[in-house]
C-alpha cells in the first residue's frame, strides 16, 4: 500500500467523497457584482450630465477597470473590457467598439493624470474638454515632472490640432498611443514603451503570463 492510500473498507464507506482542501481565496462574486452595478449607475449619471461630468465618468471607469468589476456583471458569460465599453446603455462616444474603448481610455487618463489632483480647478477642466486634456494627460504620464499648470494653460489657449503638435512624440497620434500594445520597450527606472513612449510601472508582457 502506498503512503496516504486508504486501504480500510470501513474508512472507504465512511469517507467515500472527501474533497481535497482548497486554500485558494474565496471571491465574493455577489458582492463584486453589486459594487459593479453601483459604479455603473454612477458612471451613467456622470456621462449624461455633460460639462464636467466627464471628470467623474473617468473616475468611475478607472475604478471599474482597475477592480475588474465588469467581469462579474453577467454570470452566464465572460465579459471583456471591450464588451463593457460597448454596452448600448452607456453613452460613450465612438462608432465602433474600439472607438468606445479609446474614449474610455481618454476619460480614465484625464482622471488618473489630472483631475484626481486636489489642486486642479474642475471649472477649468470643463472649459478645456476631455479631448485636449487627454493630450495633456499623455504628457504627464510620460514625464511626471512636467508642469501641469503650464500645459493646462496651453490646452486652454491652443486648438486641439496645435496642442497635438505640441505633445506629439515619435510621430504617433493620440489614437496610436492609446492603441499601442507596447511590443518594443526598454527599461529605465521604470518601463518605457519604445513605440508610444508611455511610462509603465511594470513589464507589459508580465501581465499576459
Secondary structure, DSSP 4 states (H G I P E B T S, - for coil): --TT----HHHHHHTTTPPPP--SPPP-HHHHHHHHHHHHHHHHHHHHH-TTHHHHHHHHHHHHHHHTGGGGS-TTS---HHHHHT-TTS----SSHHHHHHHHHHHHHHIIIIITSTTS-HHHHHHH-HHHHHHHHHHHHH-TTS-HHHHHHHHHHS-HHHHHHHH-BTTB-HHHHHH----SEEESSSEEETTT--EESS-GGGGG-
